[in-house]
């Protein structure tokens, strides 16, 4: 006689994703759906002893860039190593559909420049078996994975598809262009897109250093595209900006008009910037509250720790990458490079050369090295993403009477070149996480921005969910938050924001995406390089400890951090209604 349950999780502390207090219970699953929560007397075909473990919904990451990796890879690590069971991609206005054959190169240059995914890997990994966005979704639908994927329509490809070279020249869209973009947007939403994304930040450039095609898109263009979502009856707008066109209040008012006219929802990136603009994030929180009070769903998305880059000899970037003398040895294996850099004459030459000339890395030019060294730290093991001010490269240099470049150079050579320098370039202006703590407790803010799948050689922020739980829920001396609330921030909150109403809660009738977490053992390991991208391209990876099991649609995909070989994840087409 068949079992009543395919899987029973026994005796865990259920943290159901709503923010309600945890409680002990069994969880029963059948056909990929939660069918019972409580004391279950029946037996399951498979059972897991969860005594001493937290039982949570699977995490939902609404800001990823797996647009290419989801084509060539069935395991969307590192996200799937950190309890994530659903990812939303296509953010920041970049992606690979819709596309005409003669524009493929432009989209690769855009993704390479904005998201630091090597163009050679994209050329080898993408088959381009699509033109329309619906075709792209169909291609995604053909591949099983370890997590579910949701896709959004990106502005860059849409604009280039309609306007061709005029879009790349940043010309304004005319009425016919806007009508065409509106129709294509509606078609993409009906095919299953979850929304539309755009970027208006100068930090985003193509690999040739050109601004993104949507950089100067006018309000009428954004409004027309939003109305395309309205025509289809669903879809959210994801918005990235510097908020200086001409000032935060004016630009936010423009965005609010677009949302009000279209009846859509909106999320926008909101982190504390350093320096003169360190006040903008708080003004944006206030403006989003005002909008919410007027019934306009415009929500900020913030990171649970500083967004940070890792510079080192085993990554893709370091402070000396663009100097002629470093370039002359960059091809050498790590051990030989370290040996060369320890030679006094090589050291002197590299430190004497201009690190800006020839560099296409936007962060260097945005921050400048003197400012960067103030928030550059040797990454310790275990990783410390809230390091003390006195341990910065600049602080050490002042104490030792040396230049910051000299200290950074010597730090990179420690541990035979395997160590990384961590640079906090948002949300660490006063060398504390005070701004992060404020957004974590803000009523309207979403938590995310891990950029999984992007910046593969110098950012490993896909570990955000693990770090949020362990740091803000367990390890931090002050400002700790209930684990129930932290789980909500990565489950039901993002699920509701993007329209995934079949998941995000442990509730009878909802999808059985589940994590079993040994909270006391939860930890993040050190980043490390692997050469596993198409064509042997390099990326940095970062594992977690403490996830006893991760379950997608009732199927165990990971046990103690190791993939079981199961790939129940599929493309999710929006919108997803509640059962």
C-alpha positions as CSV (number, residue, x, y, z in Angstrom):
1,X,0.0,0.0,0.0
2,X,1.5,3.4,-1.0
3,X,2.5,5.8,1.8
4,X,0.3,8.7,2.5
5,X,3.4,10.9,2.4
6,X,6.4,11.0,0.1
7,X,8.4,12.7,2.7
8,X,8.0,13.5,6.4
9,X,10.3,15.9,8.3
10,X,10.2,14.8,11.9
11,X,10.5,16.9,15.1
12,X,12.0,20.1,13.8
13,X,11.4,23.7,15.0
14,X,9.1,25.1,12.2
15,X,10.0,28.7,11.3
16,X,7.2,29.1,8.8
17,X,8.3,32.2,7.0
18,X,5.5,34.5,8.3
19,X,7.5,35.9,11.1
20,X,5.4,34.1,13.7
21,X,7.3,32.3,16.6
22,X,8.8,29.0,15.8
23,X,7.1,25.8,17.0
24,X,7.8,22.1,17.1
25,X,6.0,20.0,14.4
26,X,6.3,17.4,11.7
27,X,6.0,18.4,8.1
28,X,4.4,16.0,5.6
29,X,4.9,16.3,1.8
30,X,3.2,14.6,-1.1
31,X,3.6,15.3,-4.8
32,X,5.8,18.3,-4.2
33,X,3.3,20.0,-1.9
34,X,3.1,20.4,1.9
35,X,0.0,18.3,2.9
36,X,0.3,18.3,6.7
37,X,2.0,20.2,9.6
38,X,1.7,19.0,13.2
39,X,2.0,15.6,14.8
40,X,1.9,13.1,12.0
41,X,1.2,9.5,13.0
42,X,1.5,8.0,9.5
43,X,4.8,6.9,8.0
44,X,6.4,8.4,5.0
45,X,8.2,6.8,2.1
46,X,11.1,8.9,3.1
47,X,11.7,10.4,6.6
48,X,14.2,13.0,7.9
49,X,15.0,13.4,11.6
50,X,15.0,17.2,12.1
51,X,15.3,17.2,15.9
52,X,17.5,20.2,16.9
53,X,17.1,21.8,13.5
54,X,15.2,24.8,12.1
55,X,12.7,23.9,9.4
56,X,12.2,26.9,7.1
57,X,10.8,27.6,3.7
58,X,13.4,27.7,0.9
59,X,15.0,31.1,0.4
60,X,14.0,33.3,-2.6
61,X,16.6,35.5,-4.1
62,X,15.0,38.2,-6.2
63,X,18.2,39.8,-7.6
64,X,20.4,37.4,-9.5
65,X,22.1,37.3,-12.9
66,X,21.9,33.6,-13.8
67,X,20.6,34.5,-17.3
68,X,23.6,32.8,-19.0
69,X,24.4,30.2,-16.3
70,X,20.8,28.9,-16.3
71,X,21.4,27.9,-20.0
72,X,24.6,26.0,-19.6
73,X,24.5,24.8,-15.9
74,X,22.0,22.6,-14.1
75,X,23.4,23.6,-10.7
76,X,23.0,27.3,-9.9
77,X,25.7,27.4,-7.3
78,X,26.7,29.2,-5.2
79,X,23.0,30.2,-4.5
80,X,21.8,26.7,-4.1
81,X,24.5,26.1,-1.5
82,X,23.0,28.8,0.7
83,X,19.5,27.5,1.0
84,X,18.1,29.3,-2.1
85,X,15.4,27.4,-3.9
86,X,14.0,30.1,-6.2
87,X,16.0,32.7,-8.1
88,X,14.7,35.7,-10.1
89,X,17.0,36.9,-12.9
90,X,17.2,39.5,-15.6
91,X,17.9,42.3,-13.2
92,X,19.6,45.7,-13.9
93,X,18.2,45.8,-17.5
94,X,20.7,43.3,-18.9
95,X,20.1,39.9,-20.4
96,X,19.9,38.0,-23.7
97,X,16.4,38.4,-25.0
98,X,14.8,39.5,-27.2
99,X,17.6,39.6,-29.6
100,X,18.3,39.6,-33.4
101,X,21.4,37.8,-34.6
102,X,23.4,40.9,-35.4
103,X,22.9,42.3,-31.9
104,X,24.1,39.2,-29.9
105,X,27.6,40.7,-29.6
106,X,26.2,43.9,-28.2
107,X,24.3,42.1,-25.5
108,X,27.4,40.0,-24.5
109,X,29.4,43.2,-24.3
110,X,26.7,44.7,-22.1
111,X,26.5,41.7,-19.8
112,X,30.3,41.5,-19.6
113,X,30.7,45.1,-18.7
114,X,27.8,45.5,-16.3
115,X,28.0,42.1,-14.5
116,X,31.6,41.0,-15.1
117,X,30.7,37.7,-16.7
118,X,33.5,37.0,-19.2
119,X,32.5,37.5,-22.8
120,X,34.5,34.4,-23.9
121,X,32.4,32.3,-21.5
122,X,29.2,33.8,-22.8
123,X,30.2,33.2,-26.4
124,X,30.9,29.5,-25.7
125,X,28.0,28.9,-23.3
126,X,25.1,30.5,-25.1
127,X,23.5,28.6,-28.0
128,X,21.2,31.5,-29.0
129,X,18.3,29.2,-29.8
130,X,15.9,32.1,-29.4
131,X,14.9,35.5,-30.7
132,X,11.8,36.6,-28.7
133,X,11.6,36.6,-25.0
134,X,9.1,33.8,-25.1
135,X,11.6,31.7,-27.1
136,X,14.2,32.4,-24.4
137,X,11.7,31.2,-21.8
138,X,11.1,28.0,-23.8
139,X,14.8,27.4,-23.9
140,X,15.0,27.8,-20.1
141,X,12.1,25.5,-19.7
142,X,14.0,22.6,-21.4
143,X,16.6,22.4,-18.7
144,X,16.2,20.8,-15.3
145,X,18.1,22.4,-12.4
146,X,18.6,22.3,-8.7
147,X,16.5,25.4,-8.1
148,X,13.5,27.1,-9.8
149,X,14.2,30.1,-12.0
150,X,12.0,33.1,-12.8
151,X,13.0,35.6,-15.6
152,X,12.4,39.3,-16.1
153,X,12.4,41.2,-19.4
154,X,15.5,43.5,-19.5
155,X,15.4,47.0,-20.9
156,X,18.8,46.8,-22.7
157,X,18.0,43.9,-25.0
158,X,14.4,45.2,-25.5
159,X,15.6,48.7,-26.6
160,X,18.3,47.3,-28.9
161,X,15.8,44.9,-30.4
162,X,13.4,47.7,-31.3
163,X,15.8,50.6,-32.0
164,X,19.0,48.9,-33.2
165,X,22.1,51.1,-33.4
166,X,20.0,54.1,-32.3
167,X,19.6,52.5,-28.9
168,X,23.4,52.0,-28.6
169,X,23.8,55.7,-29.5
170,X,21.4,56.6,-26.6
171,X,18.9,58.3,-28.9
172,X,15.5,59.0,-27.4
173,X,12.7,56.6,-28.4
174,X,10.0,58.0,-30.7
175,X,6.3,57.2,-30.5
176,X,6.6,54.1,-32.8
177,X,9.5,52.8,-30.8
178,X,7.6,53.1,-27.6
179,X,4.5,51.4,-29.1
180,X,6.7,48.5,-30.2
181,X,8.3,48.2,-26.8
182,X,4.9,48.2,-25.1
183,X,3.6,45.4,-27.4
184,X,6.8,43.3,-26.9
185,X,6.6,43.8,-23.1
186,X,3.0,42.6,-23.0
187,X,3.9,39.6,-25.1
188,X,6.8,38.8,-22.8
189,X,4.6,39.0,-19.7
190,X,2.0,36.8,-21.3
191,X,4.8,34.3,-22.1
192,X,5.7,34.1,-18.4
193,X,8.0,37.0,-17.6
194,X,7.8,38.3,-14.0
195,X,8.5,41.9,-14.8
196,X,10.7,44.4,-16.5
197,X,14.1,45.8,-15.4
198,X,16.1,48.9,-16.1
199,X,19.2,50.7,-15.0
200,X,20.1,54.4,-15.0
201,X,23.4,54.3,-13.2
202,X,26.8,55.5,-14.6
203,X,28.4,52.5,-12.8
204,X,26.9,50.2,-15.4
205,X,28.8,50.3,-18.7
206,X,29.5,47.8,-21.5
207,X,32.9,46.0,-21.7
208,X,34.0,48.8,-24.1
209,X,33.2,51.4,-21.5
210,X,30.0,52.7,-23.2
211,X,26.9,53.7,-21.2
212,X,24.0,51.2,-21.2
213,X,21.5,51.6,-24.0
214,X,18.7,52.5,-21.5
215,X,20.8,55.1,-19.6
216,X,18.9,58.1,-20.9
217,X,15.5,56.6,-21.5
218,X,12.8,59.3,-20.9
219,X,9.8,59.0,-18.8
220,X,7.5,58.4,-21.8
221,X,9.5,55.3,-22.7
222,X,9.4,53.9,-19.2
223,X,5.7,54.7,-18.9
224,X,5.0,53.0,-22.3
225,X,6.8,49.8,-21.2
226,X,5.0,49.8,-17.8
227,X,1.7,50.1,-19.7
228,X,2.7,47.0,-21.6
229,X,2.8,45.1,-18.3
230,X,-0.6,46.6,-17.5
231,X,-1.9,45.3,-20.8
232,X,-0.9,41.8,-19.8
233,X,-2.3,42.2,-16.3
234,X,0.9,41.6,-14.3
235,X,4.6,42.3,-13.9
236,X,6.8,44.4,-11.6
237,X,9.3,47.1,-12.5
238,X,12.9,46.7,-11.1
239,X,14.8,50.0,-11.1
240,X,18.4,50.8,-10.6
241,X,19.7,54.4,-10.5
242,X,22.2,56.9,-9.1
243,X,19.2,59.1,-8.2
244,X,20.8,62.3,-9.5
245,X,18.6,62.9,-12.6
246,X,18.4,65.7,-11.4
247,X,17.9,64.8,-7.7
248,X,16.4,61.9,-5.7
249,X,13.0,63.6,-5.1
250,X,12.5,64.6,-8.7
251,X,13.5,61.2,-10.1
252,X,11.4,59.4,-7.5
253,X,8.4,61.5,-8.5
254,X,8.9,60.5,-12.1
255,X,9.1,56.8,-11.1
256,X,5.9,57.2,-9.0
257,X,4.1,58.7,-11.9
258,X,5.0,55.7,-14.0
259,X,3.8,53.3,-11.3
260,X,0.6,55.2,-10.7
261,X,-0.3,55.3,-14.4
262,X,0.4,51.6,-15.0
263,X,-0.9,50.2,-11.7
264,X,2.3,48.0,-11.5
265,X,4.5,47.3,-8.5
266,X,8.1,48.5,-8.3
267,X,11.3,47.6,-6.5
268,X,14.5,49.7,-6.6
269,X,18.1,49.3,-5.3
270,X,18.8,51.2,-2.2
271,X,22.1,51.1,-0.3
272,X,24.1,53.7,1.5
273,X,26.7,55.3,-0.7
274,X,29.9,56.6,0.7
275,X,31.1,60.2,0.7
276,X,29.0,63.2,-0.2
277,X,25.9,61.1,-1.3
278,X,25.7,59.1,2.0
279,X,22.4,60.7,2.8
280,X,20.5,59.6,-0.4
281,X,19.5,56.1,0.9
282,X,17.6,57.5,3.9
283,X,15.8,60.0,1.6
284,X,14.8,57.1,-0.6
285,X,13.4,55.2,2.4
286,X,11.4,58.3,3.3
287,X,10.1,58.7,-0.3
288,X,9.1,55.0,-0.5
289,X,7.2,55.4,2.8
290,X,5.4,58.4,1.4
291,X,4.5,56.4,-1.7
292,X,3.3,53.5,0.3
293,X,1.0,55.8,2.3
294,X,-0.5,56.9,-1.0
295,X,-1.0,53.3,-2.0
296,X,1.9,53.1,-4.4
297,X,3.9,49.8,-4.0
298,X,7.5,51.1,-4.6
299,X,9.8,49.2,-2.3
300,X,13.5,49.5,-1.7
301,X,15.8,46.5,-1.9
302,X,18.8,46.6,0.4
303,X,21.8,44.3,1.2
304,X,22.2,42.7,4.7
305,X,25.9,43.6,4.7
306,X,28.1,45.9,2.7
307,X,28.2,45.1,-1.0
308,X,31.9,44.2,-1.3
309,X,34.5,43.3,-3.8
310,X,37.3,40.8,-3.4
311,X,40.7,41.7,-4.9
312,X,43.5,39.2,-5.1
313,X,45.9,37.3,-7.3
314,X,43.5,34.4,-7.7
315,X,40.5,36.5,-8.7
316,X,40.0,38.6,-11.8
317,X,40.8,42.0,-10.2
318,X,43.5,43.5,-8.0
319,X,44.6,47.1,-7.5
320,X,47.5,46.7,-9.9
321,X,45.7,44.7,-12.6
322,X,46.0,47.5,-15.2
323,X,49.7,48.4,-14.6
324,X,52.0,47.4,-17.5
325,X,54.4,45.5,-15.3
326,X,51.6,43.4,-13.7
327,X,50.1,42.7,-17.1
328,X,53.4,41.3,-18.2
329,X,53.3,38.6,-15.6
330,X,49.5,38.1,-15.2
331,X,49.6,35.0,-17.4
332,X,51.9,33.2,-15.1
333,X,50.6,30.5,-12.7
334,X,49.9,31.9,-9.2
335,X,53.1,30.6,-7.6
336,X,55.3,32.0,-10.3
337,X,53.5,35.3,-10.2
338,X,53.9,35.5,-6.4
339,X,57.6,34.8,-6.8
340,X,58.0,37.5,-9.4
341,X,56.1,40.1,-7.4
342,X,58.4,39.4,-4.4
343,X,61.4,40.6,-6.4
344,X,62.3,44.1,-5.3
345,X,62.7,45.5,-8.8
346,X,59.3,44.1,-9.9
347,X,57.6,45.4,-6.8
348,X,59.1,48.9,-7.4
349,X,58.0,49.0,-11.0
350,X,54.4,47.9,-10.3
351,X,54.1,50.4,-7.4
352,X,55.4,53.2,-9.5
353,X,53.0,52.7,-12.4
354,X,49.6,54.4,-12.8
355,X,46.8,51.9,-11.8
356,X,44.1,53.9,-13.6
357,X,45.6,54.1,-17.1
358,X,44.3,51.2,-19.2
359,X,41.8,50.1,-16.5
360,X,38.3,49.4,-17.5
361,X,37.2,48.4,-14.0
362,X,34.5,51.0,-13.1
363,X,34.9,50.6,-9.3
364,X,38.5,51.9,-9.4
365,X,37.5,55.1,-11.2
366,X,34.3,55.6,-9.2
367,X,36.0,55.3,-5.8
368,X,39.6,56.2,-6.5
369,X,42.4,54.3,-4.7
370,X,42.9,56.6,-1.8
371,X,39.2,56.3,-0.8
372,X,39.2,52.6,-1.6
373,X,42.1,51.9,0.8
374,X,40.1,53.4,3.6
375,X,37.6,50.6,3.3
376,X,39.9,47.8,2.1
377,X,40.7,45.0,4.6
378,X,42.5,41.7,4.5
379,X,39.7,39.1,4.5
380,X,40.1,36.9,7.5
381,X,39.1,33.2,8.0
382,X,36.2,33.0,8.8
383,X,35.2,36.0,6.7
384,X,34.6,39.2,8.6
385,X,32.3,41.5,6.7
386,X,32.2,44.1,9.6
387,X,35.9,44.6,10.1
388,X,37.2,47.3,12.6
389,X,38.3,50.6,11.1
390,X,41.8,50.3,12.5
391,X,42.4,47.2,10.4
392,X,41.9,48.9,7.0
393,X,44.8,49.2,4.6
394,X,44.8,53.0,4.9
395,X,44.8,52.8,8.8
396,X,47.7,50.3,8.7
397,X,49.6,52.5,6.2
398,X,49.2,55.6,8.4
399,X,50.5,53.7,11.5
400,X,53.5,52.4,9.5
401,X,54.3,55.5,7.6
402,X,53.7,53.8,4.3
403,X,51.5,54.2,1.2
404,X,48.3,52.3,1.0
405,X,49.4,50.7,-2.2
406,X,52.4,49.2,-0.5
407,X,50.4,47.7,2.3
408,X,47.8,46.3,-0.2
409,X,50.6,44.9,-2.3
410,X,52.2,43.0,0.6
411,X,48.8,41.8,1.9
412,X,48.1,40.2,-1.5
413,X,51.3,38.3,-1.3
414,X,50.6,36.8,2.1
415,X,49.5,33.1,2.3
416,X,51.3,32.5,-1.1
417,X,48.9,34.8,-2.9
418,X,45.7,33.0,-1.9
419,X,44.4,35.7,0.4
420,X,41.8,38.4,-0.7
421,X,41.4,42.0,0.0
422,X,37.8,42.9,0.9
423,X,36.5,46.3,-0.2
424,X,33.2,47.5,1.3
425,X,31.9,50.0,-1.3
426,X,28.4,50.5,0.1
427,X,26.7,50.7,3.5
428,X,29.9,51.1,5.5
429,X,30.4,54.9,5.4
430,X,31.0,55.2,9.1
431,X,32.7,51.9,9.4
432,X,29.7,50.3,11.1
433,X,26.6,48.5,9.8
434,X,24.3,51.2,11.2
435,X,22.7,51.9,7.8
436,X,22.2,48.1,7.3
437,X,20.5,47.8,10.7
438,X,18.1,50.6,9.8
439,X,17.0,49.0,6.6
440,X,16.7,45.6,8.2
441,X,14.1,47.0,10.5
442,X,12.4,49.3,7.9
443,X,8.8,48.4,7.3
444,X,9.0,48.8,3.5
445,X,12.5,47.5,2.7
446,X,13.2,44.1,1.0
447,X,16.4,42.3,1.5
448,X,18.5,41.0,-1.4
449,X,21.0,42.2,-4.0
450,X,23.4,39.3,-3.8
451,X,24.0,39.5,-7.5
452,X,24.4,35.7,-7.8
453,X,25.8,34.7,-11.1
454,X,27.4,38.1,-11.8
455,X,30.7,39.7,-10.9
456,X,32.0,36.2,-10.9
457,X,35.7,37.0,-10.3
458,X,35.4,39.5,-7.5
459,X,32.1,39.4,-5.6
460,X,30.7,36.5,-3.6
461,X,27.6,38.1,-2.1
462,X,25.4,35.1,-3.0
463,X,26.1,34.1,0.6
464,X,23.8,36.9,1.9
465,X,21.0,34.5,3.1
466,X,23.5,32.5,5.3
467,X,25.2,35.6,6.6
468,X,21.9,37.3,7.4
469,X,20.9,34.4,9.6
470,X,24.2,33.8,11.4
471,X,25.3,37.4,11.8
472,X,22.1,39.3,12.5
473,X,20.3,36.3,14.2
474,X,23.1,34.7,16.2
475,X,26.6,36.3,16.3
476,X,26.3,40.0,16.5
477,X,26.8,41.5,19.9
478,X,24.2,44.2,19.4
479,X,21.2,44.6,17.1
480,X,20.3,40.9,16.8
481,X,16.9,40.2,15.4
482,X,14.6,37.2,15.9
483,X,15.4,34.4,13.5
484,X,11.7,34.2,12.6
485,X,11.8,37.7,11.2
486,X,15.1,37.1,9.3
487,X,13.7,34.0,7.7
488,X,10.6,36.0,6.6
489,X,12.8,38.5,4.9
490,X,14.2,35.8,2.6
491,X,10.9,33.8,2.1
492,X,7.4,35.2,2.2
493,X,8.4,38.8,1.9
494,X,10.2,38.5,-1.5
495,X,7.7,35.9,-2.7
496,X,4.8,38.3,-2.2
497,X,6.8,41.2,-3.8
498,X,7.4,39.4,-7.1
499,X,4.2,37.4,-7.3
500,X,5.3,33.9,-6.2
501,X,2.2,33.2,-4.1
502,X,2.7,29.4,-4.1
503,X,5.8,29.4,-2.0
504,X,7.6,31.3,0.8
505,X,5.6,29.9,3.7
506,X,5.4,26.5,5.3
507,X,1.7,26.1,4.9
508,X,-0.5,23.2,3.8
509,X,-1.2,23.5,0.1
510,X,2.0,25.4,-0.8
511,X,5.0,24.2,-2.6
512,X,7.4,22.0,-0.6
513,X,10.6,24.1,-0.8
514,X,12.3,23.6,2.5
515,X,15.6,24.1,4.4
516,X,16.7,22.1,7.4
517,X,19.2,24.3,9.2
518,X,21.6,23.5,12.1
519,X,21.5,27.0,13.4
520,X,24.4,26.7,15.8
521,X,26.7,25.4,13.1
522,X,25.6,27.8,10.4
523,X,28.8,29.4,8.9
524,X,30.3,30.8,5.7
525,X,33.5,29.4,4.4
526,X,36.3,31.3,2.6
527,X,36.0,32.2,-1.1
528,X,38.0,30.2,-3.5
529,X,38.5,30.2,-7.3
530,X,37.3,27.5,-9.7
531,X,37.9,27.4,-13.5
532,X,34.5,25.8,-14.4
533,X,32.9,28.4,-16.6
534,X,32.5,27.6,-20.3
535,X,35.9,27.6,-21.9
536,X,37.6,27.2,-18.5
537,X,36.7,30.7,-17.3
538,X,37.4,31.5,-13.7
539,X,34.9,32.5,-10.9
540,X,35.0,32.8,-7.2
541,X,32.8,30.4,-5.1
542,X,31.8,30.4,-1.4
543,X,30.3,27.5,0.5
544,X,28.2,27.3,3.6
545,X,28.0,24.9,6.6
546,X,24.9,24.1,8.6
547,X,22.4,23.3,5.9
548,X,21.5,19.7,6.8
549,X,19.2,19.5,3.8
550,X,17.6,21.6,1.1
551,X,14.4,20.4,-0.5
552,X,12.9,21.7,-3.8
553,X,9.3,20.5,-4.7
554,X,9.6,17.8,-2.1
555,X,12.8,16.4,-3.4
556,X,16.1,16.6,-1.4
557,X,18.6,18.4,-3.6
558,X,21.4,18.9,-1.0
559,X,22.5,17.0,2.1
560,X,25.1,18.7,4.3
561,X,26.2,20.9,1.4
562,X,26.6,18.1,-1.1
563,X,24.4,17.9,-4.2
564,X,22.3,14.7,-4.2
565,X,22.2,14.7,-8.0
566,X,18.5,15.6,-8.0
567,X,17.3,18.4,-10.3
568,X,13.6,19.1,-9.6
569,X,13.9,22.8,-10.3
570,X,12.1,24.3,-13.3
571,X,11.3,27.5,-15.0
572,X,8.5,29.3,-13.3
573,X,6.2,31.4,-15.5
574,X,4.5,34.4,-13.9
575,X,2.3,35.2,-12.3
576,X,1.9,32.4,-9.8
577,X,-1.5,32.5,-8.0
578,X,-2.1,31.2,-4.5
579,X,-3.4,27.6,-4.6
